[in-house]
Amino acid sequence: MKKIVFESLGVESLTFDQSLDKRIISFNFRPEALASKLYPLSPTQDLTLATLLVRPHYLQGNNVSEELMVSKEKYGSVRRVYVVADQDMVLPEETQRRMIQLNPPDEVKVIQGSDHMTMFSKPQELCSCLLAIAQQHC
C-alpha cells in the first residue's frame, strides 16, 4: 500500500530499513515528478535548481503509517494557523482539509493558485499571509 502511494507521487527510489515490516526510511522524487507534482506553478528557474539539488527525503519516525497525535494538553497553548495551498498536487486540498478536520487550527488561510512549493509559486502572497498571521497572533 505505502509503495503504491509513493509511486503515485512520482517517487524514483525508496530505501527500506532492515526490520521485518521493511519500513520506508527515505525516498527521492523523479525529475518529472518535481515538475508535475511539486513545482507545476513555480518559476522554471526554481524547478531547474531543485532538480539539480534534489536529495533523499528522510522520513521522521521511520513509519509513514504512524499518525501524529496532537493534544490540547501538549500543544494547546500555541496558536496555529494552517495555510492551504489550493493547487498542491502532493497534498491535494481535500487531504489538507481532512488534516485540518483531524487537528483544527485557530485559523485557516488559503493561498489561491499555489502549488506544494508556495514559497516559489506565490512568494508575495505567502509573505503577506505570514505577515498577517504574525500581526494577528503574536
Buried (B, 14 or more C-beta within 10 A) or exposed (E): EEEEEBEEBBBBEBEEEEEEEEBBBBBBBBBEBBBBBBBBBBEEEBBBEBBEEBEBEEBEEBBBEEEEEEEEEEEEEEEBBBBBBBBBBBBBEEEBEEBEEEBEEEBBBBBEEBBBBBEBBBBEBBEEBBEEBEEEEE
